[in-house]
Amino acid sequence: MANINKKTVREEVDKLKSEFVNLCEAGKVTDEVIVLVNSILMIMELIFSIFLERTTKKSNKNSSIPSSQTGKDDSMLGSQGSKGKGKSENKSVAPNMRTVETFTYSEVDTCTACGEDLREVAPDKYERRTKIDIVFEKVVDHIDAEIKECPRCHSRTKGDFPDDRAGALQYGNGLKAYIINLVVCQMVAIGRVQKLIKSMIGTLISEATILKFVLRLYQALEEWESEKTEQLLRAPVINVDETSLRVDKMKHWIHVYSSGGLTLKFLHRKRGGEAIEDIDIIPRYKGVIVHDCWASYLSYQHCGHGLCGSHLLRELTFIIESNGYSWAKELKCLLQETSAIVSAREDKKLSDKEYGELQKQYRNIMTCGEKELPPIPPKPTGKRGKIAKSDAHNLWERLDKYEEAVLLFAKRADVAFTNNRAERDLRMSKVKQKVSGCFRTRQYAEAYCSISSYLQTMANQGYNPLVAIEMALSGQLYAETGE
């Protein structure tokens, strides 16, 4: 049996169409037959288009399937690799850090060659070898408050305790910061954290106490989150995205809003418009939001929109692999070339004249694409609902309708070609779900979103997570950051 693939299908259809045109030109076909065959050929084109899409395997290279569910992820814009060194960290260290440094001299008394006495000879050079080690030190600080009885009135008076000694036993901010860092940043399960801390200080801290540490930091960040939300609303461009998270055996969604060095994440039961309204950032925002063309975002017309180029390139790749359309190949090349040009420039945008030429090329490709795609048959009378279309048709219509949003990265320097910023901010939440499991209660899931937002924001400013956590717990956050 002969193999059926994209090439043979296209060749057979083109051959039939060519033969039919020749018969029509020779006058050997009646008008009724021409109408009937054209209708059949149109339906065949649609069937083949959809069939080829169904038989083309989707991966993270040609769709929105995450790389964790497929093989190795290669960049759509080339395989140059990252040449940067990441965010530069500032010089802040945890305030409870102590460095013990010792110097020892290895003296030379006699010459190993002739045995001459060298004790009175001054050294002309030194060679140093260093060893760095870590010693876990448990610091126990007792405060005894005096209690005295007045000989005159016999009342008893007790000495005052510092504010950080509310009860008989407290844990210091250094220990709290280390535990929170393990649970939130390093994604270590609470049971393993308990064992690790016990091996360090000889004390088993209960799970409830560890969770109280997390909630204490969550409460300390309420004012910070409120102020950063207002700051985000003043940003000219924000990147938005969402991803699922299991909480109490039910699917919830983490919504991220990022701009510059600021990241905010919020938990909601829903993904679409209801969540956006409850979070209440986009309804009040008047700048440009960069996203992956999710319909719920596009419904807000009072703000500008920029579409993620990486998503579009992957979708175009799928259309090329399934149907081999020329318009998809040309448009993919146009977007890649424009992105490379914009990225290489210091001002990160095209001139007005260049942008006009880009629009002209874009529209010419879209016009050719409309002719290349098989026509959609008219909707039958009395039928409800939308007409089913192929992925190629849906993508072409989206690219045609949102031309300005697709090309906005070339017009404005502050609009990125991709939405990778928001996707990177969400990535660790998926890692946490795989490494240490889901959340049993919504409260701790919300605490995780708030704390991870704060730590990512502080990391963008170069702060070590231990330092950032201690700053928030001690109330020194605003004094240290100058806010």
ZITAQUI-V548026 format. One record per residue. N is the residue number from 1. PHI is phi in radians with two decimals (NA if undefined). OMEGA is omega as a letter, one per 30 degrees, with the letter a starting at -180 (none if undefined). D_CENTER is the distance of its C-alpha to the mean C-alpha in whole Angstrom. Layout:
N_PHI_OMEGA_D_CENTER / N_PHI_OMEGA_D_CENTER
This chain:
1_NA_a_48 / 2_-1.18_l_46 / 3_-1.38_l_43 / 4_-1.90_l_41 / 5_-2.39_a_38 / 6_-1.03_a_36 / 7_-1.17_a_39 / 8_-1.15_l_42 / 9_-1.10_a_41 / 10_-1.10_a_40 / 11_-1.11_a_43 / 12_-1.15_l_45 / 13_-1.12_l_44 / 14_-1.09_l_45 / 15_-1.14_l_48 / 16_-1.11_l_49 / 17_-1.11_l_48 / 18_-1.13_l_50 / 19_-1.13_a_53 / 20_-1.18_l_53 / 21_-1.12_l_53 / 22_-1.10_l_56 / 23_-1.15_l_58 / 24_-1.15_l_57 / 25_-1.18_l_59 / 26_-1.41_l_62 / 27_1.27_a_62 / 28_-1.68_a_62 / 29_-2.21_l_60 / 30_-1.33_l_61 / 31_-1.08_a_59 / 32_-1.11_l_58 / 33_-1.19_l_57 / 34_-1.04_l_54 / 35_-1.07_a_53 / 36_-1.14_a_52 / 37_-1.18_l_51 / 38_-1.07_l_49 / 39_-1.14_l_47 / 40_-1.14_l_47 / 41_-1.11_l_45 / 42_-1.10_l_43 / 43_-1.14_l_42 / 44_-1.09_l_42 / 45_-1.05_l_39 / 46_-1.13_a_37 / 47_-1.09_a_38 / 48_-1.13_a_37 / 49_-1.06_a_34 / 50_-1.21_l_32 / 51_-1.06_a_34 / 52_-1.18_l_32 / 53_-1.20_a_29 / 54_-1.18_a_30 / 55_-1.62_l_31 / 56_-1.61_a_28 / 57_-1.26_l_25 / 58_-1.62_l_22 / 59_-2.48_l_19 / 60_-1.25_l_15 / 61_-1.53_a_17 / 62_-2.26_l_19 / 63_-2.76_a_17 / 64_-1.63_l_14 / 65_-1.12_a_15 / 66_-1.13_a_12 / 67_-1.12_a_13 / 68_-1.18_l_14 / 69_-1.78_a_17 / 70_-2.31_l_18 / 71_-1.35_a_19 / 72_-1.13_a_18 / 73_-1.56_l_15 / 74_-1.78_a_17 / 75_-1.16_l_16 / 76_-1.26_a_17 / 77_-1.80_l_18 / 78_2.17_a_20 / 79_-2.07_a_20 / 80_-1.26_a_21 / 81_1.41_a_18 / 82_-1.49_l_17 / 83_-1.90_a_20 / 84_-1.43_l_18 / 85_-1.91_l_19 / 86_1.39_a_15 / 87_-1.21_l_16 / 88_-1.42_a_20 / 89_-1.52_l_20 / 90_-1.38_a_23 / 91_-1.61_a_26 / 92_-1.21_l_26 / 93_-2.21_l_27 / 94_-1.06_a_28 / 95_-1.14_l_31 / 96_-1.65_l_32 / 97_-1.41_l_32 / 98_-2.27_l_35 / 99_-1.93_l_36 / 100_-1.85_a_40 / 101_-2.05_a_41 / 102_-2.11_l_44 / 103_-2.16_l_46 / 104_-2.25_a_49 / 105_-1.78_l_52 / 106_-1.68_a_53 / 107_-1.41_l_57 / 108_-1.91_a_59 / 109_-1.72_a_63 / 110_-2.34_l_64 / 111_-1.35_a_64 / 112_-1.26_a_63 / 113_-1.54_a_65 / 114_-2.07_l_68 / 115_1.49_l_68 / 116_-1.09_l_69 / 117_-1.30_a_68 / 118_-1.98_a_65 / 119_-1.15_a_64 / 120_-1.66_a_66 / 121_-1.56_l_64 / 122_-1.32_l_61 / 123_-1.21_l_57 / 124_-1.77_a_56 / 125_-2.87_l_53 / 126_-2.20_l_50 / 127_-2.16_a_48 / 128_-1.85_l_45 / 129_-2.22_a_43 / 130_-2.10_l_40 / 131_-2.15_l_39 / 132_-1.95_l_36 / 133_-2.36_l_36 / 134_-2.23_l_34 / 135_-2.18_l_36 / 136_-1.39_a_35 / 137_-2.06_l_37 / 138_-1.61_a_38 / 139_-1.77_l_39 / 140_-1.92_a_41 / 141_-2.01_l_42 / 142_-1.71_l_45 / 143_-2.19_l_47 / 144_-1.77_l_50 / 145_-1.58_l_51 / 146_-1.19_l_55 / 147_-2.18_a_57 / 148_-2.18_l_60 / 149_-1.84_a_63 / 150_-1.26_l_65 / 151_-1.20_a_69 / 152_-1.54_a_70 / 153_-1.87_l_68 / 154_1.13_l_66 / 155_-1.43_a_63 / 156_-1.82_a_60 / 157_-2.12_a_57 / 158_-1.98_l_54 / 159_-1.18_a_52 / 160_-1.45_l_49 / 161_-1.80_l_45 / 162_-1.06_a_42 / 163_-1.10_a_40 / 164_-1.53_l_37 / 165_-2.09_a_40 / 166_-1.32_a_40 / 167_-2.35_a_41 / 168_-1.19_a_43 / 169_-2.44_l_40 / 170_-2.24_l_37 / 171_-1.83_a_34 / 172_-1.28_a_33 / 173_-1.12_l_30 / 174_-1.11_l_29 / 175_-1.20_l_29 / 176_-1.07_a_27 / 177_-1.10_a_24 / 178_-1.14_a_25 / 179_-1.18_l_25 / 180_-1.10_l_22 / 181_-1.07_l_20 / 182_-1.13_a_21 / 183_-1.28_a_20 / 184_-1.57_a_16 / 185_-1.35_a_15 / 186_-1.50_l_17 / 187_1.02_l_17 / 188_-1.48_l_21 / 189_-1.09_a_23 / 190_-1.07_l_25 / 191_-1.05_l_28 / 192_-1.26_l_27 / 193_-1.11_l_26 / 194_-1.02_a_30 / 195_-1.14_a_32 / 196_-1.13_a_30 / 197_-1.14_l_31 / 198_-1.10_l_35 / 199_-1.19_a_35 / 200_-1.56_a_34 / 201_-2.05_l_36 / 202_1.33_a_39 / 203_-2.16_l_37 / 204_-1.56_l_36 / 205_-1.59_a_33 / 206_-1.19_l_33 / 207_-1.07_l_30 / 208_-1.08_l_31 / 209_-1.17_l_31 / 210_-1.07_l_27 / 211_-1.17_l_26 / 212_-1.16_l_28 / 213_-1.02_a_26 / 214_-1.11_l_23 / 215_-1.16_l_24 / 216_-1.09_l_26 / 217_-1.19_l_23 / 218_-1.01_l_21 / 219_-1.19_a_25 / 220_-1.20_a_25 / 221_-1.71_a_21 / 222_-1.06_l_23 / 223_-1.14_l_24 / 224_-1.04_a_21 / 225_-1.12_l_19 / 226_-1.12_a_22 / 227_-1.20_a_22 / 228_-1.23_l_18 / 229_-1.11_l_18 / 230_-1.15_l_21 / 231_-1.15_l_20 / 232_-1.12_a_17 / 233_-1.14_l_19 / 234_-1.60_a_21 / 235_-1.27_a_18 / 236_-1.23_a_19 / 237_-2.46_l_16 / 238_-2.29_l_13 / 239_-1.72_a_9 / 240_-2.24_l_9 / 241_-2.89_l_8 / 242_-2.65_l_9 / 243_-2.60_a_9 / 244_-1.40_l_13 / 245_-2.64_l_14 / 246_-1.42_l_18 / 247_-2.34_a_20 / 248_0.94_l_24 / 249_1.17_l_24 / 250_-2.19_l_22 / 251_-1.34_l_19 / 252_-2.05_a_17 / 253_-2.33_l_14 / 254_-1.69_l_11 / 255_-1.83_a_10 / 256_-1.98_l_8 / 257_-2.28_a_10 / 258_-2.26_l_9 / 259_-2.79_a_12 / 260_1.05_l_13 / 261_-1.67_a_13 / 262_-1.87_l_13 / 263_-2.34_l_10 / 264_-2.27_l_11 / 265_-2.17_a_11 / 266_-2.32_l_14 / 267_-1.74_l_15 / 268_-2.61_a_17 / 269_-1.25_a_19 / 270_-1.89_l_19 / 271_-1.82_a_16 / 272_-1.63_a_18 / 273_-1.06_a_21 / 274_-1.09_l_22 / 275_-1.15_a_19 / 276_-1.06_l_18 / 277_-1.18_a_22 / 278_-1.19_l_21 / 279_-1.19_l_18 / 280_1.10_l_20 / 281_-1.86_a_18 / 282_-1.09_l_18 / 283_-1.03_l_22 / 284_-1.80_a_23 / 285_-1.56_a_21 / 286_-2.15_l_22 / 287_-1.64_a_20 / 288_-1.92_l_18 / 289_-1.88_l_15 / 290_-1.77_a_13 / 291_-2.66_a_12 / 292_-1.75_l_12 / 293_1.24_l_16 / 294_-1.19_a_16 / 295_-1.03_a_19 / 296_-1.11_l_19 / 297_-1.27_a_17 / 298_-1.17_l_20 / 299_-1.24_l_23 / 300_-1.66_a_22 / 301_-1.56_a_25 / 302_-1.37_l_25 / 303_-2.12_l_22 / 304_-1.37_a_21 / 305_-2.35_l_18 / 306_-2.25_a_17 / 307_-1.66_a_15 / 308_-1.18_a_13 / 309_-1.19_l_15 / 310_-1.10_l_13 / 311_-1.10_a_14 / 312_-1.14_l_17 / 313_-1.10_l_18 / 314_-1.15_l_17 / 315_-1.17_l_20 / 316_-1.14_l_22 / 317_-1.05_l_22 / 318_-1.12_l_23 / 319_-1.13_l_26 / 320_-1.16_a_27 / 321_-1.20_a_27 / 322_-1.49_a_29 / 323_-2.09_l_31 / 324_1.18_a_31 / 325_-1.15_a_32 / 326_-1.20_a_32 / 327_-1.10_l_31 / 328_-1.19_l_27 / 329_-1.10_a_28 / 330_-1.14_a_29 / 331_-1.21_l_26 / 332_-1.08_l_24 / 333_-1.09_a_26 / 334_-1.09_a_26 / 335_-1.16_l_22 / 336_-1.13_a_22 / 337_-1.14_l_25 / 338_-1.15_l_24 / 339_-1.08_l_20 / 340_-1.14_l_22 / 341_-1.13_a_25 / 342_-1.11_a_22 / 343_-1.14_a_20 / 344_-1.37_a_24 / 345_-1.50_a_25 / 346_-1.25_a_25 / 347_-1.52_l_25 / 348_0.99_l_22 / 349_-2.85_l_24 / 350_-1.62_l_27 / 351_-1.28_a_30 / 352_-1.04_l_32 / 353_-1.16_l_34 / 354_-1.14_l_31 / 355_-1.16_l_29 / 356_-1.10_l_32 / 357_-1.13_l_33 / 358_-1.09_l_29 / 359_-1.06_a_30 / 360_-1.11_l_33 / 361_-1.08_a_32 / 362_-1.03_a_29 / 363_-1.21_l_32 / 364_-1.11_l_34 / 365_-1.12_a_32 / 366_-1.15_l_31 / 367_-1.12_l_35 / 368_-1.14_l_35 / 369_-1.14_l_33 / 370_-1.11_l_34 / 371_-1.31_a_38 / 372_-1.32_l_36 / 373_-1.25_l_35 / 374_-1.15_a_37 / 375_-1.16_l_39 / 376_-1.55_l_38 / 377_-1.12_l_41 / 378_-1.12_a_42 / 379_-1.24_a_41 / 380_-1.07_l_44 / 381_-1.11_l_46 / 382_1.53_a_46 / 383_-1.54_l_42 / 384_-1.75_l_39 / 385_1.53_a_36 / 386_-1.52_l_34 / 387_-1.37_l_35 / 388_-1.16_a_33 / 389_-2.21_l_31 / 390_-1.31_l_30 / 391_-1.06_l_26 / 392_-1.13_l_27 / 393_-1.11_a_29 / 394_-1.10_l_26 / 395_-1.17_l_24 / 396_-1.06_a_27 / 397_-1.12_l_28 / 398_-1.16_l_24 / 399_-1.14_l_24 / 400_-1.25_a_27 / 401_-1.27_a_27 / 402_-1.94_l_24 / 403_-0.99_a_25 / 404_-1.08_a_24 / 405_-1.21_l_21 / 406_-1.17_a_20 / 407_-1.70_a_22 / 408_-1.10_a_21 / 409_-1.08_a_19 / 410_-1.48_a_22 / 411_-1.71_a_24 / 412_-2.09_a_22 / 413_-1.21_a_21 / 414_-1.52_l_18 / 415_-1.78_a_16 / 416_-1.37_l_14 / 417_-1.23_a_15 / 418_-2.11_l_11 / 419_-1.83_a_8 / 420_-1.10_a_6 / 421_-1.04_a_5 / 422_-1.17_a_4 / 423_-1.17_l_2 / 424_-1.15_l_2 / 425_-1.13_a_3 / 426_-1.58_a_4 / 427_-1.05_a_5 / 428_-1.19_l_8 / 429_-1.16_l_9 / 430_-1.24_l_10 / 431_-1.12_l_12 / 432_-1.06_a_13 / 433_-1.09_l_15 / 434_-1.39_a_16 / 435_-1.40_a_17 / 436_-2.09_l_19 / 437_1.52_a_19 / 438_-1.65_a_19 / 439_-1.75_l_20 / 440_-1.51_l_24 / 441_-2.29_a_24 / 442_-1.18_a_22 / 443_-1.03_a_22 / 444_-1.31_l_21 / 445_-1.16_l_18 / 446_-1.16_l_18 / 447_-1.10_l_18 / 448_-1.07_l_15 / 449_-1.06_a_13 / 450_-1.16_a_15 / 451_-1.17_l_16 / 452_-1.16_l_12 / 453_-1.07_a_12 / 454_-1.11_a_15 / 455_-1.19_l_14 / 456_-1.18_l_11 / 457_-1.13_l_13 / 458_-1.20_l_16 / 459_-1.10_l_14 / 460_-1.14_l_14 / 461_-1.65_l_17 / 462_1.61_a_18 / 463_-1.53_l_19 / 464_-1.15_a_20 / 465_-1.02_l_18 / 466_-1.09_l_22 / 467_-1.16_a_23 / 468_-1.10_a_21 / 469_-1.15_l_22 / 470_-1.13_l_25 / 471_-1.08_a_25 / 472_-1.24_a_24 / 473_-1.17_a_26 / 474_-1.50_a_29 / 475_1.42_a_29 / 476_-1.66_a_29 / 477_-1.02_a_25 / 478_-1.28_l_26 / 479_-1.17_a_29 / 480_-1.32_a_27 / 481_-1.55_l_25 / 482_1.34_l_27 / 483_-1.64_none_26
